[in-house]
Amino acid sequence: MAICDFCCTDAPVVASFPCDDFEVAQVTKGDTTHHLGSKGSWAACETCRRLVGARDVSGLCDRAGASLPAFMQTEARELHRAMFSRFLQLSAPVGN
């Protein structure tokens, strides 16, 4: 079953957005470096599809962070903002 790549809920996926691969951050622990980014298309539920169509990064961040515990929301919002902003730069504009 596909899940929304924006909010990670179990709402039905209704759209797929092609996007170039990208990286937004690197995290190194010891000898291992993890690359944070995206490869390929993004799936979206109806709510996130509308937010993507509106190019609403803040709305996408709000939705993505809604299910996270409070102590994670600030750091996660920064990563979500970087990911969603880069996604919107690299994906084709869409209609609402």
CYANA upper distance limits for C-alpha pairs under 8 A (distance plus 0.5 A):
  2 ALA  CA     10 ASP  CA      8.50
  2 ALA  CA     12 PRO  CA      8.22
  2 ALA  CA     13 VAL  CA      7.05
  2 ALA  CA     43 ALA  CA      8.19
  3 ILE  CA      8 CYS  CA      6.23
  3 ILE  CA      9 THR  CA      6.69
  3 ILE  CA     10 ASP  CA      6.09
  3 ILE  CA     11 ALA  CA      7.57
  3 ILE  CA     12 PRO  CA      7.63
  3 ILE  CA     13 VAL  CA      6.80
  3 ILE  CA     43 ALA  CA      7.56
  3 ILE  CA     44 ALA  CA      8.12
  3 ILE  CA     45 CYS  CA      8.29
  4 CYS  CA      8 CYS  CA      5.35
  4 CYS  CA      9 THR  CA      6.54
  4 CYS  CA     10 ASP  CA      7.63
  4 CYS  CA     11 ALA  CA      7.66
  4 CYS  CA     12 PRO  CA      8.17
  4 CYS  CA     13 VAL  CA      6.46
  4 CYS  CA     42 TRP  CA      8.29
  4 CYS  CA     43 ALA  CA      5.71
  4 CYS  CA     44 ALA  CA      5.08
  4 CYS  CA     45 CYS  CA      5.94
  4 CYS  CA     48 CYS  CA      8.40
  5 ASP  CA     42 TRP  CA      6.28
  5 ASP  CA     43 ALA  CA      5.84
  5 ASP  CA     44 ALA  CA      6.62
  6 PHE  CA     42 TRP  CA      8.36
  6 PHE  CA     43 ALA  CA      8.13
  6 PHE  CA     44 ALA  CA      7.02
  6 PHE  CA     48 CYS  CA      7.17
  6 PHE  CA     60 LEU  CA      7.35
  6 PHE  CA     63 ARG  CA      8.44
  6 PHE  CA     64 ALA  CA      6.58
  7 CYS  CA     48 CYS  CA      7.83
  7 CYS  CA     60 LEU  CA      7.94
  7 CYS  CA     63 ARG  CA      6.29
  7 CYS  CA     64 ALA  CA      4.62
  7 CYS  CA     65 GLY  CA      8.08
  8 CYS  CA     64 ALA  CA      7.60
 11 ALA  CA     45 CYS  CA      6.33
 11 ALA  CA     46 GLU  CA      8.42
 12 PRO  CA     45 CYS  CA      6.11
 12 PRO  CA     46 GLU  CA      8.08
 13 VAL  CA     43 ALA  CA      6.75
 13 VAL  CA     44 ALA  CA      5.77
 13 VAL  CA     45 CYS  CA      4.85
 13 VAL  CA     46 GLU  CA      7.54
 14 VAL  CA     43 ALA  CA      8.09
 14 VAL  CA     44 ALA  CA      6.60
 14 VAL  CA     45 CYS  CA      5.85
 14 VAL  CA     46 GLU  CA      6.43
 14 VAL  CA     49 ARG  CA      8.18
 15 ALA  CA     43 ALA  CA      6.29
 15 ALA  CA     44 ALA  CA      5.73
 15 ALA  CA     45 CYS  CA      7.30
 15 ALA  CA     46 GLU  CA      8.14
 15 ALA  CA     49 ARG  CA      7.19
 16 SER  CA     41 SER  CA      6.81
 16 SER  CA     42 TRP  CA      5.99
 16 SER  CA     43 ALA  CA      4.91
 16 SER  CA     44 ALA  CA      6.65
 17 PHE  CA     41 SER  CA      5.74
 17 PHE  CA     42 TRP  CA      5.60
 17 PHE  CA     43 ALA  CA      6.92
 17 PHE  CA     44 ALA  CA      8.31
 17 PHE  CA     91 SER  CA      7.48
 17 PHE  CA     92 ALA  CA      8.39
 18 PRO  CA     40 GLY  CA      6.96
 18 PRO  CA     41 SER  CA      4.69
 18 PRO  CA     42 TRP  CA      7.02
 18 PRO  CA     91 SER  CA      6.69
 18 PRO  CA     92 ALA  CA      8.00
 19 CYS  CA     39 LYS  CA      8.25
 19 CYS  CA     40 GLY  CA      6.15
 19 CYS  CA     41 SER  CA      5.69
 19 CYS  CA     42 TRP  CA      7.67
 19 CYS  CA     87 PHE  CA      7.26
 19 CYS  CA     90 LEU  CA      6.29
 19 CYS  CA     91 SER  CA      5.17
 19 CYS  CA     92 ALA  CA      8.07
 20 ASP  CA     39 LYS  CA      7.46
 20 ASP  CA     40 GLY  CA      6.65
 20 ASP  CA     41 SER  CA      8.27
 20 ASP  CA     90 LEU  CA      6.46
 20 ASP  CA     91 SER  CA      7.51
 21 ASP  CA     37 GLY  CA      8.10
 21 ASP  CA     38 SER  CA      5.99
 21 ASP  CA     39 LYS  CA      4.87
 21 ASP  CA     40 GLY  CA      6.30
 22 PHE  CA     37 GLY  CA      5.95
 22 PHE  CA     38 SER  CA      5.92
 22 PHE  CA     39 LYS  CA      7.17
 22 PHE  CA     86 ARG  CA      8.15
 23 GLU  CA     35 HIS  CA      7.12
 23 GLU  CA     36 LEU  CA      6.17
 23 GLU  CA     37 GLY  CA      4.49
 23 GLU  CA     38 SER  CA      6.95
 24 VAL  CA     35 HIS  CA      8.34
 24 VAL  CA     36 LEU  CA      6.35
 24 VAL  CA     37 GLY  CA      5.87
 24 VAL  CA     82 ALA  CA      6.96
 24 VAL  CA     83 MET  CA      7.01
 24 VAL  CA     86 ARG  CA      8.23
 25 ALA  CA     35 HIS  CA      6.61
 25 ALA  CA     36 LEU  CA      5.65
 25 ALA  CA     37 GLY  CA      7.53
 26 GLN  CA     33 THR  CA      7.06
 26 GLN  CA     34 HIS  CA      6.09
 26 GLN  CA     35 HIS  CA      5.12
 26 GLN  CA     36 LEU  CA      6.42
 27 VAL  CA     33 THR  CA      6.09
 27 VAL  CA     34 HIS  CA      5.62
 27 VAL  CA     35 HIS  CA      7.09
 27 VAL  CA     36 LEU  CA      8.24
 28 THR  CA     32 THR  CA      6.13
 28 THR  CA     33 THR  CA      4.68
 28 THR  CA     34 HIS  CA      6.65
 29 LYS  CA     33 THR  CA      6.90
 37 GLY  CA     83 MET  CA      7.40
 44 ALA  CA     48 CYS  CA      6.10
 44 ALA  CA     49 ARG  CA      5.90
 45 CYS  CA     49 ARG  CA      6.40
 46 GLU  CA     50 ARG  CA      6.84
 47 THR  CA     51 LEU  CA      6.94
 48 CYS  CA     52 VAL  CA      6.53
 48 CYS  CA     60 LEU  CA      7.13
 49 ARG  CA     53 GLY  CA      6.65
 49 ARG  CA     96 ASN  CA      8.06
 50 ARG  CA     54 ALA  CA      6.71
 50 ARG  CA     96 ASN  CA      5.93
 51 LEU  CA     55 ARG  CA      6.56
 51 LEU  CA     56 ASP  CA      5.70
 51 LEU  CA     57 VAL  CA      8.11
 51 LEU  CA     59 GLY  CA      6.95
 51 LEU  CA     60 LEU  CA      6.80
 52 VAL  CA     56 ASP  CA      6.67
 52 VAL  CA     57 VAL  CA      8.28
 52 VAL  CA     60 LEU  CA      8.16
 52 VAL  CA     88 LEU  CA      8.11
 52 VAL  CA     94 VAL  CA      7.98
 53 GLY  CA     93 PRO  CA      7.57
 53 GLY  CA     94 VAL  CA      5.63
 53 GLY  CA     95 GLY  CA      5.72
 53 GLY  CA     96 ASN  CA      5.20
 54 ALA  CA     95 GLY  CA      8.31
 54 ALA  CA     96 ASN  CA      7.06
 55 ARG  CA     88 LEU  CA      7.36
 56 ASP  CA     60 LEU  CA      6.81
 57 VAL  CA     61 CYS  CA      6.63
 57 VAL  CA     81 ARG  CA      7.04
 57 VAL  CA     84 PHE  CA      6.67
 57 VAL  CA     85 SER  CA      6.90
 58 SER  CA     62 ASP  CA      6.60
 58 SER  CA     81 ARG  CA      7.94
 59 GLY  CA     63 ARG  CA      6.70
 60 LEU  CA     64 ALA  CA      6.53
 60 LEU  CA     84 PHE  CA      7.94
 61 CYS  CA     65 GLY  CA      6.50
 61 CYS  CA     77 ARG  CA      6.52
 61 CYS  CA     80 HIS  CA      6.31
 61 CYS  CA     81 ARG  CA      6.76
 61 CYS  CA     84 PHE  CA      8.35
 62 ASP  CA     66 ALA  CA      6.54
 62 ASP  CA     77 ARG  CA      8.45
 63 ARG  CA     67 SER  CA      8.50
 64 ALA  CA     80 HIS  CA      8.01
 65 GLY  CA     73 GLN  CA      6.48
 65 GLY  CA     76 ALA  CA      7.56
 65 GLY  CA     77 ARG  CA      7.20
 68 LEU  CA     72 MET  CA      6.90
 68 LEU  CA     73 GLN  CA      6.76
 69 PRO  CA     73 GLN  CA      7.15
 70 ALA  CA     74 THR  CA      8.49
 72 MET  CA     76 ALA  CA      6.43
 73 GLN  CA     77 ARG  CA      6.29
 74 THR  CA     78 GLU  CA      7.10
 75 GLU  CA     79 LEU  CA      7.11
 76 ALA  CA     80 HIS  CA      6.47
 77 ARG  CA     81 ARG  CA      6.40
 78 GLU  CA     82 ALA  CA      6.82
 79 LEU  CA     83 MET  CA      6.61
 80 HIS  CA     84 PHE  CA      6.38
 81 ARG  CA     85 SER  CA      6.30
 82 ALA  CA     86 ARG  CA      6.61
 83 MET  CA     87 PHE  CA      6.57
 84 PHE  CA     88 LEU  CA      6.63
 85 SER  CA     89 GLN  CA      6.81
 86 ARG  CA     90 LEU  CA      6.80
 87 PHE  CA     91 SER  CA      6.37
 88 LEU  CA     92 ALA  CA      8.13
 88 LEU  CA     93 PRO  CA      8.30
